[in-house]
Amino acid sequence: MPRRNPGRERPQRRKELFHADAFRCVGCRLDVPMLAPGTAHRNHCPNCLTSLHVDDRIPGDRRAECRGRMTALSVSVRGDGEWLIIHCCQSCGGLSANRIAGDDNALALLRIAMRPLSDTRLPVSALLAL
């Protein structure tokens, strides 16, 4: 099919270049800044806590080949009181522990932390005895 106006061509629209200071969340599509209070390597969305499988063994190495979507599965607490988010990769099934950042959604973190208490298969008394 021939073009309608062959002599009048519009210039191509400029595409946004990738900026190393932000990324777009694969879960909620929020633009997330890379700077995060409390951690040197932001690797998850502060709003929905979703991440991408980009780090292999060392936080910030960006050597994982999977690049799958990682959902927040659980939280863990270190001996010094620092919280970690346990992510599970939806593609390869890999698990990773990531430090929370100071601007993470507190309600989303508490929902994940309270998830075992809402599970009717486990007795609450057994969980509280831990």
N, C-alpha and C positions, 0 to 999 in steps of 0.2 A: 504494500500500500504506500503510495507516494506521500511525502510530507505536504502539509497544507500550505505553508509559507516557506519555500525552500531558500529564499534569499534573506529571510529574517530569522536568525538563530539567537536564542537567548544564551547568555553565559551560564555555564554550569554552576549550580549552587555550591558554596563552600561547605565541606563536611567538617564537623567538629573533630579536631584532633584529639587523640588520647592524652589526657593530662595525668601525670604521675601523682598529682596531689589529691585525686579523688577517683572513686569508682562507682558504678551503678549496681545496686543490689539486685541479685537474681530473684529474690523473693518478693519484695514489695516495690521494686524499681525506684527506690530513693537514691539520690545522689549523696554519697557518703564521703566525707573528707578523710584523708589518710591520717591526719593528725588525731591522736586519741589520748585523752588524759589517762595516765596510769599504765600505759604500755607503749613500747617502741614500734610494734608492728601490728597495725590494725588488720584483722583478717575476717571480720564479720560485721554485719549491719547492726548498728546500735538500736534500730527500731524493731526488727523482727528476729534478730540474732542468727540469720541465715548466712552461710559462708560458701566459698568455693574451695575445692580441694586443690590448692596451689602449692602449699608447703609440703616438703617431703619429710625430712627428719628434724631440721632445725627451723625454728620460727623465723620467717622472713627470707628463707632460701629460694622460694618460688620454683622448686625443681620437680614438683609432682607432675606427672604426665596425664593424670586422670582428668582433671578440670571439671569434676562432677559437682553437683549441688550438695552441700552439706547442711543438714538440718540439726537444730539444737535438740539433743536427746535428753540431757540431764545436766545437773550441776554437781560439782565436787568442791570440797573445801580443804585447803591445805592446813597443815598444823599451825601456821602463823595467821590463819583466818582469811587468807586470800581465796576468792571464789574463782573457779574455773568452769568454763562451759565445755561439756563433752559433746562433740559433733560427730555425726555419723554420715558418711558419704553414701548418697543414693545410687551411685554408679558402681563403685567397687566394694562397698561395705566397710571401708576403713574407718577407724576411730581416731580422734585427735582431741587433745585437751588444750583449750585456749584461755588465756587470762581474760577476765572481763575488763572493760574500759570504764572510765568514770562517767561517760555519757550514755551507757547502755540503759535500755528501757527497764526500769526497776520492776514494773508490773509483769513484763515478759519473763524476767529472771525468777520472780516469785512463783509464777505459774509453773515453770519447769521444776522448781524446787519442791512445790507442793504436789506434783503429779503422783509420786508414790503414795501419798496419804489418801488420794482420791481413788486409788485402785482397790476395788472390792475383793480381789483375789488374795491380797496380803492383809493379815491382821495388823491394825494400827499399833496395837500394844507391842508387837514384835519389832516394828520399826522404831518406836520410841525407846525401846530397851537398848538399841545399838549405841 
